[in-house]
Amino acid sequence: GEVAAIDASDTYTIAHNLDTNFVDVSVQVYDTDLTVWRFDLVVIEVIDVNTVKISLASGVSSQIRYVIHGY
């Protein structure tokens, strides 16, 4: 998916609608110098059962893609 909203520098809120507090989030950031996708360091905060907040080490929204798994 694509990042829905940016809250501050490198912090994003994602609405996933999975109805669970238990999620795994995989995030990649596109390296424009090497033209490859890399996994980034991520800090995750669960806001509610349908929303998470991710804080990345680097990247802007156009360079970010993610996958959220609920369980």
PDB file of N, CA, C, O and CB in Angstrom:
ATOM      1  N   GLY A   1       0.815  -1.185   0.000  1.00  0.00           N
ATOM      2  CA  GLY A   1       0.000   0.000   0.000  1.00  0.00           C
ATOM      3  C   GLY A   1       0.859   1.248   0.000  1.00  0.00           C
ATOM      4  O   GLY A   1       2.084   1.173   0.091  1.00  0.00           O
ATOM      5  N   GLU A   2       0.224   2.368  -0.100  1.00  0.00           N
ATOM      6  CA  GLU A   2       0.927   3.640  -0.073  1.00  0.00           C
ATOM      7  C   GLU A   2       0.615   4.377   1.220  1.00  0.00           C
ATOM      8  O   GLU A   2      -0.436   4.168   1.827  1.00  0.00           O
ATOM      9  CB  GLU A   2       0.548   4.499  -1.289  1.00  0.00           C
ATOM     10  N   VAL A   3       1.517   5.221   1.628  1.00  0.00           N
ATOM     11  CA  VAL A   3       1.332   5.976   2.863  1.00  0.00           C
ATOM     12  C   VAL A   3       0.156   6.926   2.715  1.00  0.00           C
ATOM     13  O   VAL A   3       0.055   7.653   1.726  1.00  0.00           O
ATOM     14  CB  VAL A   3       2.612   6.752   3.230  1.00  0.00           C
ATOM     15  N   ALA A   4      -0.733   6.918   3.701  1.00  0.00           N
ATOM     16  CA  ALA A   4      -1.954   7.703   3.621  1.00  0.00           C
ATOM     17  C   ALA A   4      -1.755   9.148   4.061  1.00  0.00           C
ATOM     18  O   ALA A   4      -2.282  10.061   3.427  1.00  0.00           O
ATOM     19  CB  ALA A   4      -3.025   7.065   4.458  1.00  0.00           C
ATOM     20  N   ALA A   5      -1.010   9.367   5.123  1.00  0.00           N
ATOM     21  CA  ALA A   5      -0.875  10.728   5.656  1.00  0.00           C
ATOM     22  C   ALA A   5       0.456  10.865   6.376  1.00  0.00           C
ATOM     23  O   ALA A   5       0.918   9.934   7.036  1.00  0.00           O
ATOM     24  CB  ALA A   5      -2.047  11.070   6.614  1.00  0.00           C
ATOM     25  N   ILE A   6       1.063  12.030   6.243  1.00  0.00           N
ATOM     26  CA  ILE A   6       2.297  12.312   6.969  1.00  0.00           C
ATOM     27  C   ILE A   6       1.949  13.221   8.146  1.00  0.00           C
ATOM     28  O   ILE A   6       1.250  14.220   7.979  1.00  0.00           O
ATOM     29  CB  ILE A   6       3.376  12.975   6.034  1.00  0.00           C
ATOM     30  N   ASP A   7       2.434  12.873   9.328  1.00  0.00           N
ATOM     31  CA  ASP A   7       2.154  13.649  10.535  1.00  0.00           C
ATOM     32  C   ASP A   7       3.269  14.645  10.815  1.00  0.00           C
ATOM     33  O   ASP A   7       3.017  15.792  11.183  1.00  0.00           O
ATOM     34  CB  ASP A   7       1.965  12.721  11.736  1.00  0.00           C
ATOM     35  N   ALA A   8       4.490  14.198  10.639  1.00  0.00           N
ATOM     36  CA  ALA A   8       5.670  15.023  10.879  1.00  0.00           C
ATOM     37  C   ALA A   8       6.780  14.413  10.039  1.00  0.00           C
ATOM     38  O   ALA A   8       6.547  13.469   9.283  1.00  0.00           O
ATOM     39  CB  ALA A   8       6.058  15.088  12.423  1.00  0.00           C
ATOM     40  N   SER A   9       7.957  14.939  10.166  1.00  0.00           N
ATOM     41  CA  SER A   9       9.071  14.411   9.395  1.00  0.00           C
ATOM     42  C   SER A   9       9.264  12.921   9.674  1.00  0.00           C
ATOM     43  O   SER A   9       9.560  12.527  10.802  1.00  0.00           O
ATOM     44  CB  SER A   9      10.354  15.183   9.713  1.00  0.00           C
ATOM     45  N   ASP A  10       9.096  12.103   8.643  1.00  0.00           N
ATOM     46  CA  ASP A  10       9.299  10.654   8.711  1.00  0.00           C
ATOM     47  C   ASP A  10       8.359   9.932   9.666  1.00  0.00           C
ATOM     48  O   ASP A  10       8.689   8.839  10.126  1.00  0.00           O
ATOM     49  CB  ASP A  10      10.700  10.371   9.113  1.00  0.00           C
ATOM     50  N   THR A  11       7.194  10.506   9.982  1.00  0.00           N
ATOM     51  CA  THR A  11       6.179   9.833  10.796  1.00  0.00           C
ATOM     52  C   THR A  11       4.867   9.830  10.028  1.00  0.00           C
ATOM     53  O   THR A  11       4.409  10.873   9.562  1.00  0.00           O
ATOM     54  CB  THR A  11       6.010  10.528  12.186  1.00  0.00           C
ATOM     55  N   TYR A  12       4.259   8.641   9.898  1.00  0.00           N
ATOM     56  CA  TYR A  12       3.083   8.477   9.051  1.00  0.00           C
ATOM     57  C   TYR A  12       1.992   7.700   9.770  1.00  0.00           C
ATOM     58  O   TYR A  12       2.279   6.766  10.520  1.00  0.00           O
ATOM     59  CB  TYR A  12       3.457   7.773   7.752  1.00  0.00           C
ATOM     60  N   THR A  13       0.747   8.084   9.542  1.00  0.00           N
ATOM     61  CA  THR A  13      -0.393   7.343  10.062  1.00  0.00           C
ATOM     62  C   THR A  13      -1.024   6.552   8.924  1.00  0.00           C
ATOM     63  O   THR A  13      -1.269   7.084   7.841  1.00  0.00           O
ATOM     64  CB  THR A  13      -1.430   8.297  10.718  1.00  0.00           C
ATOM     65  N   ILE A  14      -1.286   5.267   9.188  1.00  0.00           N
ATOM     66  CA  ILE A  14      -1.825   4.383   8.172  1.00  0.00           C
ATOM     67  C   ILE A  14      -3.126   3.761   8.678  1.00  0.00           C
ATOM     68  O   ILE A  14      -3.148   3.129   9.734  1.00  0.00           O
ATOM     69  CB  ILE A  14      -0.800   3.289   7.797  1.00  0.00           C
ATOM     70  N   ALA A  15      -4.198   3.942   7.929  1.00  0.00           N
ATOM     71  CA  ALA A  15      -5.472   3.283   8.227  1.00  0.00           C
ATOM     72  C   ALA A  15      -5.501   1.952   7.475  1.00  0.00           C
ATOM     73  O   ALA A  15      -5.432   1.934   6.246  1.00  0.00           O
ATOM     74  CB  ALA A  15      -6.700   4.192   7.826  1.00  0.00           C
ATOM     75  N   HIS A  16      -5.602   0.839   8.207  1.00  0.00           N
ATOM     76  CA  HIS A  16      -5.527  -0.470   7.555  1.00  0.00           C
ATOM     77  C   HIS A  16      -6.845  -1.244   7.601  1.00  0.00           C
ATOM     78  O   HIS A  16      -7.028  -2.163   6.803  1.00  0.00           O
ATOM     79  CB  HIS A  16      -4.443  -1.295   8.200  1.00  0.00           C
ATOM     80  N   ASN A  17      -7.756  -0.912   8.491  1.00  0.00           N
ATOM     81  CA  ASN A  17      -9.081  -1.533   8.562  1.00  0.00           C
ATOM     82  C   ASN A  17      -9.049  -3.052   8.763  1.00  0.00           C
ATOM     83  O   ASN A  17      -9.920  -3.764   8.263  1.00  0.00           O
ATOM     84  CB  ASN A  17      -9.841  -1.222   7.309  1.00  0.00           C
ATOM     85  N   LEU A  18      -8.051  -3.542   9.490  1.00  0.00           N
ATOM     86  CA  LEU A  18      -7.966  -4.976   9.762  1.00  0.00           C
ATOM     87  C   LEU A  18      -8.654  -5.366  11.066  1.00  0.00           C
ATOM     88  O   LEU A  18      -8.787  -6.555  11.356  1.00  0.00           O
ATOM     89  CB  LEU A  18      -6.517  -5.407   9.805  1.00  0.00           C
ATOM     90  N   ASP A  19      -9.089  -4.401  11.849  1.00  0.00           N
ATOM     91  CA  ASP A  19      -9.833  -4.624  13.079  1.00  0.00           C
ATOM     92  C   ASP A  19      -9.069  -5.495  14.079  1.00  0.00           C
ATOM     93  O   ASP A  19      -9.626  -6.436  14.645  1.00  0.00           O
ATOM     94  CB  ASP A  19     -11.164  -5.262  12.761  1.00  0.00           C
ATOM     95  N   THR A  20      -7.800  -5.179  14.289  1.00  0.00           N
ATOM     96  CA  THR A  20      -6.986  -5.915  15.255  1.00  0.00           C
ATOM     97  C   THR A  20      -5.870  -5.022  15.787  1.00  0.00           C
ATOM     98  O   THR A  20      -5.367  -4.144  15.087  1.00  0.00           O
ATOM     99  CB  THR A  20      -6.396  -7.190  14.614  1.00  0.00           C
ATOM    100  N   ASN A  21      -5.495  -5.269  17.045  1.00  0.00           N
ATOM    101  CA  ASN A  21      -4.348  -4.573  17.631  1.00  0.00           C
ATOM    102  C   ASN A  21      -3.037  -5.290  17.343  1.00  0.00           C
ATOM    103  O   ASN A  21      -1.964  -4.774  17.660  1.00  0.00           O
ATOM    104  CB  ASN A  21      -4.533  -4.430  19.130  1.00  0.00           C
ATOM    105  N   PHE A  22      -3.115  -6.474  16.746  1.00  0.00           N
ATOM    106  CA  PHE A  22      -1.937  -7.296  16.523  1.00  0.00           C
ATOM    107  C   PHE A  22      -1.581  -7.279  15.041  1.00  0.00           C
ATOM    108  O   PHE A  22      -2.216  -7.957  14.234  1.00  0.00           O
ATOM    109  CB  PHE A  22      -2.172  -8.742  17.015  1.00  0.00           C
ATOM    110  N   VAL A  23      -0.581  -6.514  14.698  1.00  0.00           N
ATOM    111  CA  VAL A  23      -0.182  -6.368  13.304  1.00  0.00           C
ATOM    112  C   VAL A  23       1.325  -6.473  13.148  1.00  0.00           C
ATOM    113  O   VAL A  23       2.082  -6.126  14.055  1.00  0.00           O
ATOM    114  CB  VAL A  23      -0.671  -5.042  12.748  1.00  0.00           C
ATOM    115  N   ASP A  24       1.743  -6.947  12.006  1.00  0.00           N
ATOM    116  CA  ASP A  24       3.130  -6.877  11.568  1.00  0.00           C
ATOM    117  C   ASP A  24       3.167  -5.899  10.408  1.00  0.00           C
ATOM    118  O   ASP A  24       2.307  -5.942   9.529  1.00  0.00           O
ATOM    119  CB  ASP A  24       3.695  -8.292  11.157  1.00  0.00           C
ATOM    120  N   VAL A  25       4.160  -5.015  10.402  1.00  0.00           N
ATOM    121  CA  VAL A  25       4.275  -4.022   9.342  1.00  0.00           C
ATOM    122  C   VAL A  25       5.641  -4.159   8.690  1.00  0.00           C
ATOM    123  O   VAL A  25       6.671  -4.061   9.357  1.00  0.00           O
ATOM    124  CB  VAL A  25       4.065  -2.585   9.892  1.00  0.00           C
ATOM    125  N   SER A  26       5.643  -4.388   7.380  1.00  0.00           N
ATOM    126  CA  SER A  26       6.885  -4.399   6.603  1.00  0.00           C
ATOM    127  C   SER A  26       6.934  -3.108   5.794  1.00  0.00           C
ATOM    128  O   SER A  26       5.979  -2.772   5.092  1.00  0.00           O
ATOM    129  CB  SER A  26       6.975  -5.666   5.664  1.00  0.00           C
ATOM    130  N   VAL A  27       8.043  -2.388   5.894  1.00  0.00           N
ATOM    131  CA  VAL A  27       8.170  -1.100   5.206  1.00  0.00           C
ATOM    132  C   VAL A  27       9.450  -1.087   4.392  1.00  0.00           C
ATOM    133  O   VAL A  27      10.514  -1.486   4.865  1.00  0.00           O
ATOM    134  CB  VAL A  27       8.157   0.077   6.216  1.00  0.00           C
ATOM    135  N   GLN A  28       9.324  -0.617   3.146  1.00  0.00           N
ATOM    136  CA  GLN A  28      10.492  -0.420   2.300  1.00  0.00           C
ATOM    137  C   GLN A  28      10.559   1.034   1.867  1.00  0.00           C
ATOM    138  O   GLN A  28       9.538   1.684   1.641  1.00  0.00           O
ATOM    139  CB  GLN A  28      10.452  -1.355   1.071  1.00  0.00           C
ATOM    140  N   VAL A  29      11.788   1.531   1.756  1.00  0.00           N
ATOM    141  CA  VAL A  29      12.017   2.894   1.276  1.00  0.00           C
ATOM    142  C   VAL A  29      12.882   2.810   0.023  1.00  0.00           C
ATOM    143  O   VAL A  29      13.878   2.088  -0.010  1.00  0.00           O
ATOM    144  CB  VAL A  29      12.697   3.788   2.379  1.00  0.00           C
ATOM    145  N   TYR A  30      12.489   3.551  -0.999  1.00  0.00           N
ATOM    146  CA  TYR A  30      13.206   3.514  -2.272  1.00  0.00           C
ATOM    147  C   TYR A  30      14.471   4.361  -2.190  1.00  0.00           C
ATOM    148  O   TYR A  30      14.413   5.549  -1.874  1.00  0.00           O
ATOM    149  CB  TYR A  30      12.303   4.008  -3.419  1.00  0.00           C
ATOM    150  N   ASP A  31      15.609   3.742  -2.476  1.00  0.00           N
ATOM    151  CA  ASP A  31      16.896   4.427  -2.503  1.00  0.00           C
ATOM    152  C   ASP A  31      17.090   5.005  -3.900  1.00  0.00           C
ATOM    153  O   ASP A  31      17.348   4.271  -4.854  1.00  0.00           O
ATOM    154  CB  ASP A  31      18.071   3.460  -2.120  1.00  0.00           C
ATOM    155  N   THR A  32      16.964   6.321  -4.012  1.00  0.00           N
ATOM    156  CA  THR A  32      17.028   6.956  -5.333  1.00  0.00           C
ATOM    157  C   THR A  32      18.440   6.928  -5.921  1.00  0.00           C
ATOM    158  O   THR A  32      18.595   6.989  -7.141  1.00  0.00           O
ATOM    159  CB  THR A  32      16.541   8.396  -5.241  1.00  0.00           C
ATOM    160  N   ASP A  33      19.454   6.839  -5.091  1.00  0.00           N
ATOM    161  CA  ASP A  33      20.829   6.786  -5.601  1.00  0.00           C
ATOM    162  C   ASP A  33      21.148   5.436  -6.242  1.00  0.00           C
ATOM    163  O   ASP A  33      21.768   5.372  -7.303  1.00  0.00           O
ATOM    164  CB  ASP A  33      21.820   7.066  -4.472  1.00  0.00           C
ATOM    165  N   LEU A  34      20.716   4.360  -5.582  1.00  0.00           N
ATOM    166  CA  LEU A  34      21.003   3.011  -6.077  1.00  0.00           C
ATOM    167  C   LEU A  34      19.832   2.405  -6.838  1.00  0.00           C
ATOM    168  O   LEU A  34      19.952   1.306  -7.379  1.00  0.00           O
ATOM    169  CB  LEU A  34      21.375   2.108  -4.926  1.00  0.00           C
ATOM    170  N   THR A  35      18.713   3.099  -6.886  1.00  0.00           N
ATOM    171  CA  THR A  35      17.474   2.664  -7.561  1.00  0.00           C
ATOM    172  C   THR A  35      17.041   1.267  -7.124  1.00  0.00           C
ATOM    173  O   THR A  35      16.728   0.415  -7.956  1.00  0.00           O
ATOM    174  CB  THR A  35      17.664   2.688  -9.079  1.00  0.00           C
ATOM    175  N   VAL A  36      17.028   1.045  -5.824  1.00  0.00           N
ATOM    176  CA  VAL A  36      16.557  -0.217  -5.256  1.00  0.00           C
ATOM    177  C   VAL A  36      15.669   0.081  -4.046  1.00  0.00           C
ATOM    178  O   VAL A  36      15.755   1.150  -3.442  1.00  0.00           O
ATOM    179  CB  VAL A  36      17.757  -1.133  -4.853  1.00  0.00           C
ATOM    180  N   TRP A  37      14.810  -0.894  -3.704  1.00  0.00           N
ATOM    181  CA  TRP A  37      13.988  -0.804  -2.495  1.00  0.00           C
ATOM    182  C   TRP A  37      14.755  -1.424  -1.345  1.00  0.00           C
ATOM    183  O   TRP A  37      15.313  -2.512  -1.484  1.00  0.00           O
ATOM    184  CB  TRP A  37      12.610  -1.508  -2.687  1.00  0.00           C
ATOM    185  N   ARG A  38      14.787  -0.734  -0.198  1.00  0.00           N
ATOM    186  CA  ARG A  38      15.473  -1.238   0.993  1.00  0.00           C
ATOM    187  C   ARG A  38      14.505  -1.242   2.176  1.00  0.00           C
ATOM    188  O   ARG A  38      13.634  -0.378   2.276  1.00  0.00           O
ATOM    189  CB  ARG A  38      16.732  -0.379   1.315  1.00  0.00           C
ATOM    190  N   PHE A  39      14.664  -2.218   3.068  1.00  0.00           N
ATOM    191  CA  PHE A  39      13.878  -2.205   4.295  1.00  0.00           C
ATOM    192  C   PHE A  39      14.438  -1.136   5.221  1.00  0.00           C
ATOM    193  O   PHE A  39      15.654  -0.998   5.360  1.00  0.00           O
ATOM    194  CB  PHE A  39      13.885  -3.600   4.986  1.00  0.00           C
ATOM    195  N   ASP A  40      13.549  -0.383   5.851  1.00  0.00           N
ATOM    196  CA  ASP A  40      13.965   0.706   6.729  1.00  0.00           C
ATOM    197  C   ASP A  40      13.715   0.333   8.182  1.00  0.00           C
ATOM    198  O   ASP A  40      12.919  -0.561   8.471  1.00  0.00           O
ATOM    199  CB  ASP A  40      13.224   2.006   6.373  1.00  0.00           C
ATOM    200  N   LEU A  41      14.392   1.016   9.094  1.00  0.00           N
ATOM    201  CA  LEU A  41      14.123   0.875  10.516  1.00  0.00           C
ATOM    202  C   LEU A  41      12.773   1.517  10.811  1.00  0.00           C
ATOM    203  O   LEU A  41      12.502   2.635  10.372  1.00  0.00           O
ATOM    204  CB  LEU A  41      15.257   1.520  11.375  1.00  0.00           C
ATOM    205  N   VAL A  42      11.926   0.806  11.558  1.00  0.00           N
ATOM    206  CA  VAL A  42      10.557   1.271  11.793  1.00  0.00           C
ATOM    207  C   VAL A  42      10.219   1.161  13.274  1.00  0.00           C
ATOM    208  O   VAL A  42      10.503   0.146  13.910  1.00  0.00           O
ATOM    209  CB  VAL A  42       9.547   0.461  10.947  1.00  0.00           C
ATOM    210  N   VAL A  43       9.616   2.202  13.812  1.00  0.00           N
ATOM    211  CA  VAL A  43       9.022   2.163  15.140  1.00  0.00           C
ATOM    212  C   VAL A  43       7.518   2.253  14.936  1.00  0.00           C
ATOM    213  O   VAL A  43       7.034   3.163  14.263  1.00  0.00           O
ATOM    214  CB  VAL A  43       9.564   3.327  16.070  1.00  0.00           C
ATOM    215  N   ILE A  44       6.780   1.318  15.513  1.00  0.00           N
ATOM    216  CA  ILE A  44       5.338   1.239  15.272  1.00  0.00           C
ATOM    217  C   ILE A  44       4.560   1.566  16.538  1.00  0.00           C
ATOM    218  O   ILE A  44       4.895   1.094  17.624  1.00  0.00           O
ATOM    219  CB  ILE A  44       4.952  -0.155  14.761  1.00  0.00           C
ATOM    220  N   GLU A  45       3.531   2.367  16.391  1.00  0.00           N
ATOM    221  CA  GLU A  45       2.597   2.653  17.476  1.00  0.00           C
ATOM    222  C   GLU A  45       1.207   2.259  17.003  1.00  0.00           C
ATOM    223  O   GLU A  45       0.759   2.708  15.948  1.00  0.00           O
ATOM    224  CB  GLU A  45       2.648   4.164  17.903  1.00  0.00           C
ATOM    225  N   VAL A  46       0.521   1.422  17.778  1.00  0.00           N
ATOM    226  CA  VAL A  46      -0.849   1.049  17.450  1.00  0.00           C
ATOM    227  C   VAL A  46      -1.768   2.119  18.026  1.00  0.00           C
ATOM    228  O   VAL A  46      -1.826   2.309  19.241  1.00  0.00           O
ATOM    229  CB  VAL A  46      -1.210  -0.378  18.007  1.00  0.00           C
ATOM    230  N   ILE A  47      -2.488   2.819  17.148  1.00  0.00           N
ATOM    231  CA  ILE A  47      -3.385   3.892  17.579  1.00  0.00           C
ATOM    232  C   ILE A  47      -4.723   3.310  18.021  1.00  0.00           C
ATOM    233  O   ILE A  47      -5.212   3.626  19.106  1.00  0.00           O
ATOM    234  CB  ILE A  47      -3.594   4.920  16.443  1.00  0.00           C
ATOM    235  N   ASP A  48      -5.311   2.466  17.191  1.00  0.00           N
ATOM    236  CA  ASP A  48      -6.530   1.727  17.523  1.00  0.00           C
ATOM    237  C   ASP A  48      -6.561   0.486  16.641  1.00  0.00           C
ATOM    238  O   ASP A  48      -5.581   0.188  15.959  1.00  0.00           O
ATOM    239  CB  ASP A  48      -7.826   2.611  17.321  1.00  0.00           C
ATOM    240  N   VAL A  49      -7.678  -0.242  16.647  1.00  0.00           N
ATOM    241  CA  VAL A  49      -7.722  -1.527  15.935  1.00  0.00           C
ATOM    242  C   VAL A  49      -7.643  -1.390  14.424  1.00  0.00           C
ATOM    243  O   VAL A  49      -7.472  -2.388  13.725  1.00  0.00           O
ATOM    244  CB  VAL A  49      -8.979  -2.260  16.291  1.00  0.00           C
ATOM    245  N   ASN A  50      -7.763  -0.171  13.907  1.00  0.00           N
ATOM    246  CA  ASN A  50      -7.700   0.038  12.463  1.00  0.00           C
ATOM    247  C   ASN A  50      -6.630   1.022  12.023  1.00  0.00           C
ATOM    248  O   ASN A  50      -6.589   1.403  10.853  1.00  0.00           O
ATOM    249  CB  ASN A  50      -9.017   0.509  11.974  1.00  0.00           C
ATOM    250  N   THR A  51      -5.753   1.446  12.947  1.00  0.00           N
ATOM    251  CA  THR A  51      -4.786   2.492  12.614  1.00  0.00           C
ATOM    252  C   THR A  51      -3.453   2.228  13.292  1.00  0.00           C
ATOM    253  O   THR A  51      -3.401   1.888  14.474  1.00  0.00           O
ATOM    254  CB  THR A  51      -5.320   3.870  13.020  1.00  0.00           C
ATOM    255  N   VAL A  52      -2.376   2.387  12.532  1.00  0.00           N
ATOM    256  CA  VAL A  52      -1.033   2.335  13.106  1.00  0.00           C
ATOM    257  C   VAL A  52      -0.270   3.581  12.701  1.00  0.00           C
ATOM    258  O   VAL A  52      -0.592   4.223  11.701  1.00  0.00           O
ATOM    259  CB  VAL A  52      -0.278   1.060  12.651  1.00  0.00           C
ATOM    260  N   LYS A  53       0.741   3.917  13.485  1.00  0.00           N
ATOM    261  CA  LYS A  53       1.629   5.017  13.152  1.00  0.00           C
ATOM    262  C   LYS A  53       3.021   4.434  12.991  1.00  0.00           C
ATOM    263  O   LYS A  53       3.474   3.665  13.839  1.00  0.00           O
ATOM    264  CB  LYS A  53       1.596   6.144  14.244  1.00  0.00           C
ATOM    265  N   ILE A  54       3.711   4.794  11.901  1.00  0.00           N
ATOM    266  CA  ILE A  54       5.077   4.322  11.691  1.00  0.00           C
ATOM    267  C   ILE A  54       6.028   5.510  11.680  1.00  0.00           C
ATOM    268  O   ILE A  54       5.726   6.573  11.136  1.00  0.00           O
ATOM    269  CB  ILE A  54       5.190   3.520  10.370  1.00  0.00           C
ATOM    270  N   SER A  55       7.172   5.299  12.291  1.00  0.00           N
ATOM    271  CA  SER A  55       8.235   6.307  12.272  1.00  0.00           C
ATOM    272  C   SER A  55       9.432   5.686  11.580  1.00  0.00           C
ATOM    273  O   SER A  55       9.947   4.656  12.015  1.00  0.00           O
ATOM    274  CB  SER A  55       8.606   6.801  13.724  1.00  0.00           C
ATOM    275  N   LEU A  56       9.872   6.317  10.497  1.00  0.00           N
ATOM    276  CA  LEU A  56      10.935   5.765   9.670  1.00  0.00           C
ATOM    277  C   LEU A  56      12.259   6.461   9.928  1.00  0.00           C
ATOM    278  O   LEU A  56      12.300   7.582  10.435  1.00  0.00           O
ATOM    279  CB  LEU A  56      10.571   5.873   8.203  1.00  0.00           C
ATOM    280  N   ALA A  57      13.333   5.785   9.574  1.00  0.00           N
ATOM    281  CA  ALA A  57      14.649   6.392   9.675  1.00  0.00           C
ATOM    282  C   ALA A  57      14.880   7.389   8.547  1.00  0.00           C
ATOM    283  O   ALA A  57      15.648   8.339   8.698  1.00  0.00           O
ATOM    284  CB  ALA A  57      15.730   5.320   9.660  1.00  0.00           C
ATOM    285  N   SER A  58      14.206   7.169   7.403  1.00  0.00           N
ATOM    286  CA  SER A  58      14.418   8.046   6.251  1.00  0.00           C
ATOM    287  C   SER A  58      13.272   7.895   5.266  1.00  0.00           C
ATOM    288  O   SER A  58      12.441   6.996   5.395  1.00  0.00           O
ATOM    289  CB  SER A  58      15.764   7.736   5.562  1.00  0.00           C
ATOM    290  N   GLY A  59      13.235   8.783   4.281  1.00  0.00           N
ATOM    291  CA  GLY A  59      12.278   8.629   3.195  1.00  0.00           C
ATOM    292  C   GLY A  59      11.139   9.626   3.221  1.00  0.00           C
ATOM    293  O   GLY A  59      10.769  10.150   4.271  1.00  0.00           O
ATOM    294  N   VAL A  60      10.591   9.876   2.044  1.00  0.00           N
ATOM    295  CA  VAL A  60       9.404  10.702   1.903  1.00  0.00           C
ATOM    296  C   VAL A  60       8.278   9.798   1.410  1.00  0.00           C
ATOM    297  O   VAL A  60       8.533   8.678   0.968  1.00  0.00           O
ATOM    298  CB  VAL A  60       9.650  11.909   0.922  1.00  0.00           C
ATOM    299  N   SER A  61       7.039  10.275   1.484  1.00  0.00           N
ATOM    300  CA  SER A  61       5.905   9.396   1.194  1.00  0.00           C
ATOM    301  C   SER A  61       5.953   8.766  -0.193  1.00  0.00           C
ATOM    302  O   SER A  61       5.515   7.629  -0.367  1.00  0.00           O
ATOM    303  CB  SER A  61       4.629  10.162   1.338  1.00  0.00           C
ATOM    304  N   SER A  62       6.474   9.479  -1.176  1.00  0.00           N
ATOM    305  CA  SER A  62       6.539   8.908  -2.525  1.00  0.00           C
ATOM    306  C   SER A  62       7.568   7.783  -2.641  1.00  0.00           C
ATOM    307  O   SER A  62       7.569   7.054  -3.632  1.00  0.00           O
ATOM    308  CB  SER A  62       6.864   9.997  -3.529  1.00  0.00           C
ATOM    309  N   GLN A  63       8.443   7.631  -1.647  1.00  0.00           N
ATOM    310  CA  GLN A  63       9.470   6.594  -1.663  1.00  0.00           C
ATOM    311  C   GLN A  63       9.121   5.410  -0.772  1.00  0.00           C
ATOM    312  O   GLN A  63       9.941   4.505  -0.619  1.00  0.00           O
ATOM    313  CB  GLN A  63      10.792   7.174  -1.234  1.00  0.00           C
ATOM    314  N   ILE A  64       7.930   5.388  -0.179  1.00  0.00           N
ATOM    315  CA  ILE A  64       7.606   4.404   0.829  1.00  0.00           C
ATOM    316  C   ILE A  64       6.509   3.456   0.335  1.00  0.00           C
ATOM    317  O   ILE A  64       5.524   3.881  -0.270  1.00  0.00           O
ATOM    318  CB  ILE A  64       7.175   5.096   2.120  1.00  0.00           C
ATOM    319  N   ARG A  65       6.702   2.171   0.607  1.00  0.00           N
ATOM    320  CA  ARG A  65       5.633   1.202   0.404  1.00  0.00           C
ATOM    321  C   ARG A  65       5.631   0.272   1.622  1.00  0.00           C
ATOM    322  O   ARG A  65       6.657   0.062   2.268  1.00  0.00           O
ATOM    323  CB  ARG A  65       5.824   0.396  -0.948  1.00  0.00           C
ATOM    324  N   TYR A  66       4.466  -0.267   1.910  1.00  0.00           N
ATOM    325  CA  TYR A  66       4.339  -1.079   3.115  1.00  0.00           C
ATOM    326  C   TYR A  66       3.324  -2.192   2.925  1.00  0.00           C
ATOM    327  O   TYR A  66       2.460  -2.140   2.049  1.00  0.00           O
ATOM    328  CB  TYR A  66       3.945  -0.211   4.299  1.00  0.00           C
ATOM    329  N   VAL A  67       3.459  -3.210   3.785  1.00  0.00           N
ATOM    330  CA  VAL A  67       2.496  -4.293   3.861  1.00  0.00           C
ATOM    331  C   VAL A  67       2.153  -4.468   5.340  1.00  0.00           C
ATOM    332  O   VAL A  67       3.047  -4.520   6.184  1.00  0.00           O
ATOM    333  CB  VAL A  67       3.060  -5.627   3.222  1.00  0.00           C
ATOM    334  N   ILE A  68       0.866  -4.560   5.650  1.00  0.00           N
ATOM    335  CA  ILE A  68       0.415  -4.770   7.022  1.00  0.00           C
ATOM    336  C   ILE A  68      -0.309  -6.108   7.094  1.00  0.00           C
ATOM    337  O   ILE A  68      -1.226  -6.373   6.317  1.00  0.00           O
ATOM    338  CB  ILE A  68      -0.510  -3.605   7.500  1.00  0.00           C
ATOM    339  N   HIS A  69       0.117  -6.956   8.044  1.00  0.00           N
ATOM    340  CA  HIS A  69      -0.512  -8.255   8.262  1.00  0.00           C
ATOM    341  C   HIS A  69      -1.180  -8.223   9.620  1.00  0.00           C
ATOM    342  O   HIS A  69      -0.533  -7.908  10.618  1.00  0.00           O
ATOM    343  CB  HIS A  69       0.524  -9.422   8.168  1.00  0.00           C
ATOM    344  N   GLY A  70      -2.442  -8.539   9.676  1.00  0.00           N
ATOM    345  CA  GLY A  70      -3.151  -8.644  10.952  1.00  0.00           C
ATOM    346  C   GLY A  70      -3.272 -10.104  11.373  1.00  0.00           C
ATOM    347  O   GLY A  70      -3.362 -10.998  10.531  1.00  0.00           O
ATOM    348  N   TYR A  71      -3.273 -10.335  12.672  1.00  0.00           N
ATOM    349  CA  TYR A  71      -3.452 -11.701  13.161  1.00  0.00           C
ATOM    350  C   TYR A  71      -4.140 -11.694  14.503  1.00  0.00           C
ATOM    351  O   TYR A  71      -4.380 -12.755  15.079  1.00  0.00           O
ATOM    352  CB  TYR A  71      -2.113 -12.424  13.262  1.00  0.00           C
TER     353      TYR A  71
END
